[in-house]
Amino acid sequence: MKTKLLKNYDPLKVKLTAYEQSIEDAIDENAIPDTDPAMLAEVREAAARALAKIRGGKRAGAGRKSREYVKTTVLLAPAVRTRLELLAKESGSLSAAIEKAIMTAHH
């Protein structure tokens, strides 16, 4: 069932219970006093500085860590790749097998 709003409804004229009125009175008592414009500007500036530290940007230690290795892509013939996979089983990985093969190659 839909309810119709009264045309002359004014929320400020609604009678409050004693409990609701005590809440209203407490809010009025804690109203923010007028402040010195210079002090208000100082507080806003301090708040802006504090918030600037947490708003995105670069974080210390973020990102990929540097490595002593360089990523390299090579094209190999199928027979060479098969041989490399056999060496990788002995060495533990493709990278280790390639390093071992290159370091043992004759100059």
GROMACS elastic network, one bead per residue, 0.5 to 0.9 nm:
[ bonds ]
;  ai    aj funct       b0    kb
    4     7     6  0.88014   500
    5     8     6  0.85929   500
    5     9     6  0.72946   500
    6     9     6  0.52465   500
    9    13     6  0.82406   500
    9    14     6  0.86551   500
   10    13     6  0.55464   500
   10    14     6  0.70447   500
   11    14     6  0.54551   500
   12    15     6  0.83268   500
   15    21     6  0.88473   500
   16    19     6  0.78404   500
   16    20     6  0.56033   500
   16    21     6  0.57056   500
   17    20     6  0.51236   500
   17    21     6  0.60363   500
   17    22     6  0.85814   500
   18    21     6  0.50481   500
   18    22     6  0.61998   500
   18    23     6  0.87967   500
   19    22     6  0.51373   500
   19    23     6  0.65152   500
   19    24     6  0.88366   500
   20    23     6  0.51627   500
   20    24     6  0.63566   500
   20    25     6  0.87237   500
   21    25     6  0.61173   500
   21    26     6  0.85750   500
   22    25     6  0.50552   500
   22    26     6  0.61437   500
   22    27     6  0.86613   500
   23    26     6  0.51126   500
   23    27     6  0.62884   500
   23    28     6  0.87481   500
   24    27     6  0.51977   500
   24    28     6  0.63576   500
   24    29     6  0.87862   500
   25    28     6  0.51260   500
   25    29     6  0.62514   500
   25    30     6  0.88183   500
   26    29     6  0.51280   500
   26    30     6  0.64150   500
   26    31     6  0.89121   500
   27    30     6  0.53124   500
   27    31     6  0.64892   500
   28    31     6  0.53525   500
   29    32     6  0.89514   500
   30    33     6  0.85296   500
   32    35     6  0.84207   500
   34    37     6  0.89953   500
   35    38     6  0.85159   500
   35    39     6  0.71149   500
   35    40     6  0.66476   500
   36    39     6  0.52492   500
   36    40     6  0.62032   500
   36    41     6  0.86970   500
   37    41     6  0.61229   500
   37    42     6  0.85938   500
   38    41     6  0.51441   500
   38    42     6  0.62521   500
   38    43     6  0.87541   500
   39    42     6  0.50165   500
   39    43     6  0.62283   500
   39    44     6  0.86361   500
   40    43     6  0.51587   500
   40    44     6  0.61969   500
   40    45     6  0.86207   500
   41    44     6  0.51147   500
   41    45     6  0.61316   500
   41    46     6  0.86349   500
   42    45     6  0.51425   500
   42    46     6  0.62296   500
   42    47     6  0.86247   500
   43    46     6  0.51211   500
   43    47     6  0.61176   500
   43    48     6  0.85984   500
   44    47     6  0.50517   500
   44    48     6  0.61283   500
   44    49     6  0.86794   500
   45    48     6  0.50917   500
   45    49     6  0.62951   500
   45    50     6  0.86886   500
   46    49     6  0.51494   500
   46    50     6  0.62215   500
   46    51     6  0.86660   500
   47    50     6  0.50659   500
   47    51     6  0.61182   500
   47    52     6  0.85208   500
   48    51     6  0.51724   500
   48    52     6  0.60277   500
   48    53     6  0.89754   500
   49    52     6  0.51825   500
   49    53     6  0.69368   500
   50    53     6  0.58337   500
   50    54     6  0.75988   500
   51    54     6  0.55641   500
   51    55     6  0.64722   500
   52    55     6  0.53931   500
   52    56     6  0.83476   500
   53    56     6  0.79167   500
   53    57     6  0.85889   500
   54    57     6  0.82667   500
   56    59     6  0.80726   500
   58    61     6  0.88989   500
   58    62     6  0.73615   500
   59    62     6  0.54611   500
   59    63     6  0.86373   500
   60    63     6  0.89013   500
   61    64     6  0.87043   500
   61    65     6  0.83400   500
   62    65     6  0.83001   500
   66    69     6  0.87110   500
   67    70     6  0.75626   500
   76    79     6  0.80778   500
   76    80     6  0.60434   500
   76    81     6  0.59585   500
   77    80     6  0.52564   500
   77    81     6  0.62359   500
   77    82     6  0.87448   500
   78    81     6  0.50584   500
   78    82     6  0.62356   500
   78    83     6  0.87209   500
   79    82     6  0.51364   500
   79    83     6  0.63470   500
   79    84     6  0.86357   500
   80    83     6  0.50653   500
   80    84     6  0.60763   500
   80    85     6  0.86625   500
   81    85     6  0.61890   500
   81    86     6  0.87137   500
   82    85     6  0.51725   500
   82    86     6  0.64849   500
   82    87     6  0.88396   500
   83    86     6  0.51631   500
   83    87     6  0.63713   500
   83    88     6  0.86328   500
   84    87     6  0.50290   500
   84    88     6  0.60357   500
   84    89     6  0.87711   500
   84    94     6  0.70012   500
   84    97     6  0.68465   500
   84    98     6  0.74003   500
   85    89     6  0.64189   500
   85    90     6  0.89330   500
   85    93     6  0.84059   500
   85    94     6  0.67586   500
   85    97     6  0.82346   500
   86    89     6  0.53453   500
   86    90     6  0.68839   500
   86    91     6  0.89337   500
   86    97     6  0.88523   500
   87    90     6  0.52256   500
   87    91     6  0.61456   500
   87    92     6  0.83772   500
   87    93     6  0.83781   500
   87    94     6  0.77283   500
   87    96     6  0.88223   500
   87    97     6  0.55255   500
   87    98     6  0.82968   500
   87   101     6  0.86731   500
   88    92     6  0.54333   500
   88    95     6  0.77502   500
   88    96     6  0.69404   500
   88    98     6  0.80752   500
   89    92     6  0.54227   500
   89    93     6  0.67306   500
   89    94     6  0.82022   500
   89    97     6  0.83320   500
   90    93     6  0.81701   500
   90    97     6  0.78010   500
   91    94     6  0.77647   500
   91    95     6  0.87352   500
   91    96     6  0.58029   500
   91    97     6  0.54054   500
   91   100     6  0.80620   500
   92    95     6  0.85333   500
   92    96     6  0.66229   500
   92    97     6  0.74714   500
   93    96     6  0.52321   500
   93    97     6  0.62271   500
   93    98     6  0.87253   500
   94    97     6  0.51126   500
   94    98     6  0.62294   500
   94    99     6  0.86574   500
   95    98     6  0.52179   500
   95    99     6  0.61901   500
   95   100     6  0.85769   500
   96    99     6  0.51386   500
   96   100     6  0.60955   500
   96   101     6  0.85849   500
   97   100     6  0.51360   500
   97   101     6  0.61274   500
   97   102     6  0.86141   500
   98   101     6  0.50655   500
   98   102     6  0.60771   500
   98   103     6  0.84792   500
   99   102     6  0.52163   500
   99   103     6  0.60000   500
   99   104     6  0.85265   500
  100   103     6  0.52504   500
  100   104     6  0.61493   500
  100   105     6  0.85916   500
  101   104     6  0.53729   500
  101   105     6  0.61708   500
  102   105     6  0.52044   500
  102   106     6  0.86456   500
  103   106     6  0.83302   500
